Amino acid sequence: MKLDPTVMKDWQIAKAAEEKMLSVAQLAENLGLNEDELIYYGKNLAKVDYRKVLDRTEGRKKARYIDVTAITPTPLGEGKTTTTIGLVDGLGKLGKSVAGAIRQPSGGPTFNIKGSAAGGGLAQCIPLTPFSLGLTGDIDKITNAHNLCMVALNARMQHENNYDDEKLAQRNLKRLDIDPQKVQLKWVIDFCAQGLRNIRMGMGGKMDGFEIDSGFAISVSSEIMAILAVARDLKDLRERIGRIVVAYSKAGEEITAEDLEVAGAMTAWLVEAINPTLMQTMENNPVFVHAGPFANIAIGQSSVIADRLGSNLVDFHVTESGFGADIGFEKFWNIKCRYSGLKPDAVVLVATVRALKMHGGGPEVKPGKPLPKEYTEENVELVQKGCSNLEAHIETVIKSGVTPVVCINSFYTDSPAEIEAIRTAAENAGAYCAVSEHWLKGGEGAKELAEAVIRAADEPSNFKFLYDFNMPVKKRIELIAKEVYGAEGVEFAPEAEERIQQIEKDPDSSKMATCMVKTHLSLSHDPAIKGRPKDFILPVRDIMIYKGAGLIVPLAGTIKLMPGTGSDPAFRRIDVDTQTGKVEGLF
């Protein structure tokens, strides 16, 4: 059967492709993995024992390392995962040994508006249903590890409230004297459940916990998810879990997961989750799926471990960073590469005519609503005006010392004149440029992109970090704001100033990476400002500390750690064929 994405839904294409996919055993054999390096989850899924593989392949020549990022997207997204999968297949079509790495999707977006991030059209990661519905259970394990810490915290507060020091000592407990007003964690759940953002818990009697205001965040915003993304091995993971700051004492001292004596049990939940899951593209190329932190509120990368595996096993390894280059690539550049020790050879910037028209002054794009005619009819002037956003992202990549490749993620409504306008702007700004039709044609449609990436990767790389950890925290934030976002300066709220002073006094905290939190819908902090904003002041209202993940997290603008479910969510269209048991409606 001919697979035609112009008339077939993603789930229909995936269902047909899955009939011809390789068994995971064959996929692993093609990748050069040994039988004892696999942990099977049925015929089509397996985790890879990262420790065995890295030990066996130590000293091998590293793969060409390619990152996929994007311009500032519309709320619909511009196809980074689809491009990542398409590029993997395009390199495969050119006879290259290749693997990819993408994040595991959260249940929140999967059942809401954005979908499961498996790619799309003829550039998908399969099997789609397991990928979208929990895969090998990593997010569930992170949820349980996080909530176990909350159980330990609330129980400890209850017992310290009920018992004097003598009774605590009889139970081998020392009073931590936790300040109820300075609890840092909430509970987590892997859905967009806005009704749980704020709750009152512990109501009842003295045996019903400690009464306190609390709430829920989405699981992928948990610090534990960020830790899974940056940890190099199980020992590193265990140490980072222990350093999570869960609260402060009334004297202002940090209370960690280690202080609650729960860090070991939390890590026990994650012993299998630290191993990446091996999946495949529709053209049977390998993809490691591991970790899933959001990019606007966390690090936004698949795991360091997945990239280390891919880099040891193939000639080209393609990884994806969330959202635009101002967020996902900046964190890949200055955080992930620092922790992994890997350096990129080329960076792909995904751009669409649709997004550039929006940045050129086109009408608002809303999920679930038909696109206005400006986006489906030729309008070269809007595209040209919007290319200022593309140019800003190209400049960011060039500042890292790596050659950018602009991928025009082609839609059938794009005109040749619009495509040429983008190509001209990209090449004038110092980037390679390629049109890719991977959504429509799979790997065959991505060959031009693959060839451009190979050329870019052949160029000398002068990769360098934007800042070092000896730079004061305030100057780092200002540097990112000016050099990456294009801000005139930064305005720090009193709460942020106070937190910076605390961080600078702590030699451990002051040497952590800077993980900015801001909207992904603008280069600025205001999602309504499109194109390439200038002369704006970035407001930093507060700073969080993820001591386990090793991240200083400045908050620019208002970001919620629990998204909301929209009025027309995807779950309205997801169902099961009761005759076959196949899930329908995923995308």
N, C-alpha and C positions, 0 to 999 in steps of 0.2 A: 504494500500500500504506500502511495506517495504521501509523504508528510508535508502538509502545506499549512504553515502558521497563519496565513491570511484567512483561512476558513476554519482551522482547528484550534481548540483551546489548548493551553499548555499541558493540562492533565491528560488530554486525549493523545497528544504527541508523545508524552512520557510513557503512557500505557502501551502504545504501539512499539516504542523503542525498547522497552523493557523485555519484550519477547525475544530480542536478539542480543541482550547484554551478556557479558562474560560472567561466569561465576567468579566470586571474589577470590577463589583459589587460583584461577587462571590469571586474573588481573594481577594478583600479587606475584605470581611466577614471572609474568611479563616485566614486572617492575624490578625483579631481581631479589625478591624477599624469600626467605626460607620458611618452610612450613611451621617451625617452632617459633617464628616471630609473629604469628597471627593468633588473635583471640577471636574465635568465630561467634557471630550473632546470626545464625542461619546461613543459607546458601549465598546470599548476595551482600552481606555486610560483615566486616571484621574490623576489630581494632588492631593497631600495629604496636607491638611491644617496642616502644621507642628506645629503651635502654639497650636491648639486644642489638637492634639495628645500628644505633650510633656507635656502640662499641666495636661492632664488626666492620663498619665502614670508616672508622677513624683514619684520617690521613689521605682520604681520596680527594681528588681535585673537585672543587666546589662548582656547582652549576652556575650558569649565567642566571642572575637573580633579577626578576622583573616585578615591579610593583604596578598595580592598576589603581588609579584614583580618578578624579573627575573635576569638571568645573562645578560651580555652585548649581545644585540641581533645582528643578521644579519639585513640588510636593509629590510628583509621580515617580521621581527617580529617573536617572538617565541610562541605566543599564550597565553598571560596573560589574556585577556578577555575571551577567550575560556576556559581557565583553571578556571577562576573565576566562570563562569556559570557552568562548569562541576562539580566543587567542591560543589557549592550550590545544584546541583541535586544529587551528591553523598551522601552528608549529608542527603538530603531528603530521599534517598533510605534506609538509616540506621534509618529512623524514627525520625530524628531530626527536631525540629522547626527551620527554617533557612530562611534568606533573604540575598540578595546581594546588592551591590552598585557599579555602574559603571558610567563612564563619558558619556555625550552626545557627539556624533561624530560631528566634524566640516564638513561643506560642502567641504572644501578644500581637505582633504584626501579621502572623500567619492567619489568624482568625479575625483580623480587623480590616485594614484597608490596603496595606502595602503588599501583603502576600509573603510567601515563605523564602524568597531569595535563593531559589534553586537555579536561577537563570530564566531563560524564556525562549520560545520558538524552537529553533533547531540547535540552540546552544544551552543545554540543560544538564544538570547533575542528576543522575538517577541511581536507584529507584526513588521516585518523587515522594510517595506516601511515607515511607520511613523517614526520609530526610525532613519532611515537614512536621511529622507527628512524634517528635521526641528522640528519633534516631536510636542511639545506644544508651540513652538515659543520662547524658552528662548534665543537662540543665536541671533535671530532677535531683541529681546528686548534689549539685551546687545549692539548690533550694533547700534541701534537707540539712546540708552542712551549715548554711547560713542560719536557718531557723533553729537548729540545735544550739547555736551560740546565743540566740535570743532567749531560748528556754533556760539556758544556764544563767544568763544575766538576770532574768526576772525572778527565777527561783532564789538566786543569791540575795537579791534585794528583799524578797519576802522573808528569808530566814534571818537576815541581819536586822530586819524590822521587828521580827518576833522574838529573837533571842538576845540575851546579853552576851558580853564577851566570854564569860565563863562557859556558857552553853555552846557557844560557837567553838571554843577551844576543845571541848569534849568531842566535837565532830571533826576535829583537825582542820578547822576553818579559822582564818584570820580576817578580822573586819576590814573590808575594802572601803567602806563608807562612801558608796556610790552616790553621786549627786543626781537626783531624779530629773533635774533641769538640764543636765548635760549628758544625756544618753545619746550616742551618735548613730545607733542602728535602728532600723525599723524591720519588720518582718518582710518577706518577699514571696511573691507568687508570679507565675509566668503567664500572666494575662494582663491586658490593659483594663484595669479595674479601678476606675476613678472613685468609686464609692468607698474604697478602702484606704484612700490616701491618709485620712485622719480618723483614728478610733480612740476610744477610751477602754483600757483593758484592766483586768484584775479586780473587777467589781464583785462584790459579795462580802465574804468574811476574810479573816486573817489567813485562812488556809487556801484562799483562791488566788494566790499570787500577790504581786504588789501593784496597787492601783496607780496607773500612770497614763498620760497621753502618749499614744504611739501611732502606728499606721503601717502601711504596706508600700514597698517599692516593687518595681518589676524585677524579676530574678536576674536578668542580664545586666542590671545596673549594680548588682552586688559587687563589693570589693573582691569577693572570692572569684567571680568570673574574670575580673581584671588580673588577679593573681594567676589563674590558670593560663591566661594569655601570655604572661611575661615570664613565668617560671621556666628554668632551664632543666630541672629534674625534680624527682620526688623530695630530695633533701631540701632543695631550695623552696619548694612548695610548702613543706612542713614548717620551715623557719618563717616564711612570710605569713602563713596562717597565724602563727603565734604572735606576730607583731601587730595584728589588726587592733586598732584602738576602738573599743566598743562603747566606752564612757569615760568620764572623768570623776575623780573623787571630789569631795567637798573642799579639799585642800588644793585642788587643781591638778592632781597627779593623773597620768594616763592609766586607765584600766584596760588591759589587753585580753585577748582570748587566752593567752598563756596564764595570765593572772586568774582567770576563771577556771583554769585547769580543764578546758574543753578543747584546746587546739588539737591535741592528738586524736580525739574522737572525731572532730571535724575533718581532719585529714583522712581518717579511715574511710569516710564517705567517698573520697576522691581518688583512691588508689587505682581504680580502673579508669576513671575519668581523665587522668593525665595522659592516657594513650590516645592518639588521634584515630579517627575512624576513616577507613579506606573506602572510597566510593569511585564512581566513574562517570565520564561524560557519555553522551549518546554515541560518540565515536570510539568508546572504549579506552580512553586515556585516563590515567589515574588522577584522583583528586583527594587530598587530605582535608577532612572536615573537622575542625577543632576550635573550641571556644567561640563565644559570641557576644563580646561586650559592645554596647552601643558606642557610636563614635562621637556624638555630641555631648554625652554625659560620662563617657569612659574612654578607653584607649582605641576602640574601634578596629581591632585587628584580629585575624586568626592567630593561632599560637606561635610562639617562638619555636616550640618543639616541632610543630608541623613543618615550618620552614627549614629547620635544621635537617629534618628527615629528607625532604625533597631535595635540598641542596647537596646531599650526600649520595643520592640515588640516580639522578638524571643529569642531562646536559643543560636543560632550561627549566627553571622553577618559577612559576608565576603565582604571585600572592596578591590579595586584594585588600585595600584600605577603605574604610567606610567614608561616605560623603565626599566633599570636595577636597582639593589639595590643601586648603587652608586649615582643615581639621584632620581628615584621615591621613593624608600624606605627611603633614607636619608632625603628627604623632609617630608615624612609621619612621620618619627621618630621625627625629630627636629622642625617641623613647625606645621603640622596638629594635631598631638597628643597634642601639647602644647596648641593650640587654642581650641581643642574640649574637653580636659580633659579626653579623653578615652585612655586606655593603651592596646596594643595588647597582646593576649595570645599565639599566634603563628604566624609565617611568612612563607609563601610558596614562594620558589624560583623556578621559572619555567626554566627548561633547556631542550635543544633539542640536539640530536646527531648532527644535522646539524650545529648548532651554535658552539658546542664544536670542531667539525672538523675544522671550520673556524679559531677558536682561536688556534688550534694546527698547523696551517700553511697551511690549505686548500686554494684553489684558491678563487678569489674574487666572492662574491655572488651579482648578480645584479637583481633588480626588473624587471619583464617582460622577463627575459632571462631564458632558461632551466638551471637547476642545473648541474654543471660538475659531471662527473661520480664518483669523490671522495665522493660525498654526497649521492649517491644512491647505492654504493657498500660498503661492509664491509671494514673498515680500523680502527682497534682498536688503532693503534699507534697514529693516528691523534687525536682520542678522548681522549686518556690518556694525550697527550701533552696539549690539550685544557682545561683539567680539572683545570689547574692553575687559569683560570678565574673564574670557579665555586668556587674554594676554597677561592678566594679573597672576593667574595660576601657572602659566608657563614661566614667568619670572621667578616664582617661588621655587619651582623645581630646579631651575638653572642655579639658583643660590645654593642649592645643596651640592652642586658640582656634578650632577648627573644629567644626561641628555634626555629631554622629553620627547615623547611621540604622541601627537594628537590623534586620537581615534575618532573619526566622525562616525558615530553609531547611526547607521543609515536607516531611515524610515521610507516607505514607498511614496510618501507624500513630498519628500524632499526634491527640490528642483536642481538641475545641474548648476545654475547660476548661484544658488544658495550654497551649494557644496563648494564651489570655487571661491566664494567670498571667505569661507572659513579656512580653506587651504592657504589662500593668500595671507590672511592674518597670522596663521600659525607659523608659516615659513618665515615671514618677515620678523616674527618675534623670536626666532631661533630654534624652532622645533621641527622635527620631521612630522609629516602628516600622511594619514592613510584613511581611505574610506573602507569601512567594513560592513559586510552584509551577513554577519554570522547568524543573526536572528532568522533571516530568511533562508540562508543557504548552508549554515553550519560551518565547519572548518574550511570548506572550499571558498566560502564567502569571506573568510578572514585571512586568506593567504597574503593579500597586499599588506595588511596590518602586521602579520608575522614577519614578512620580509623587512618592513621598516624597523621593527623591533630588533631584528638581528643586526641591521646596519647600525642602529643606535648603540647596541650592546658592544659592538666592535670598537666604538670610539673610546679613547682613554677616559676613565672616570677620576674625577678629583673630589670624591665624596668627602664632605666635612660637615660636622654638626654646627647648628646655628649658635649654640651656647655651650659652655662647660659648667659643671656643677659648682665651681668656685665663684661664679658670677652671682651676686646678690639676687634674691628671689624677685624683688621689685624690678630690677633691671631686666631680668629674663622676661617677665611678663610684658614689659614695655617693648622689648626687642621683638617678641613675637607679634605684638599688636601692630607695630610700625612696619616691620619687614614682611610679614605674611598677610595681615589684614589690610594694611594701608592706612592705619589710624594715624591721626595727628599726635595723639598722646593717650594717656590712661588716667582715669579718675578713680581713686580708691576710696570706697566708703570707710567710715570709721571702724566698722567690724573687720574689714579686710586689712586695714593698717595695723590694728591690734594683733590680728592673727599672724601677719608677716613678722612683727616684732617677736612673737613667741617662737616662730619657726627659726628665725635667725639666731636665737639663743640656744637652739638645740642642734648640735653638730650633726646628728643623724638625720633629722628632718630637713635641714637646710641643704643637704647634698642630694636630695631626691629630685627626680625628673618633674618637669612642669607639664601638667595635663589640663589644657584649657577646656572650659565648658562654655559653649555659646551656640547660638542657632546655626543650623547647617544651611539655612535658606538665604543667607546673605553673607558677603565678606565681612560685614559689620555685625553688631550685636542685635540689630533690628531686622527681623525677617521681611519687613515690607520694603527695605531699601535694596534695590536690585542693581545690576551692572557692576561698576567699579566705584564704590563710594569713596569720597575724599573728604578731608578736613573734618572728620568726626572724632569724637573722644570716646574711647571704649570704657564703659563703666564696669568696674570690678566690685561687686557688692559684698562678697564674702569669699573665704577660702576654706575648702575642706582638706583634710589630710588622710590619705590612704597609706598608712605607714607600712602595711603588709605588702601592698603592690608597689610601694616605693614611689608614690605620686603625690605631688602638691597640686591641688585641684582648684584653680581660681574660677569663680563663677561670674561670668559676664552676661548680664541680663538674667531673665527668669527662666529656669529650666526645671521641669517637674521630673522626679525620678519614677513616677508612675504615670504613663500615658493614659489617655482616655479612649474608650471605644466609641467610634462614630455611629451615626444614625443608619448607615447602610454598610455594615461590616461583612466581611467575606464569609463568615459562618452561615449567613443566610443562603448561600449557594453551595455549601459543601454537604454531601450526603454519601450514602453507601448503596451500591448495587447489591441488594440482598440475595440475589442468585449467585453472584460470583464473590462477594465480599470485597470488591474493589471500591476504593474511595474515589469519588468524583468531585470536581469543582475546585481542586487546589490549583494555585497559580503562584 
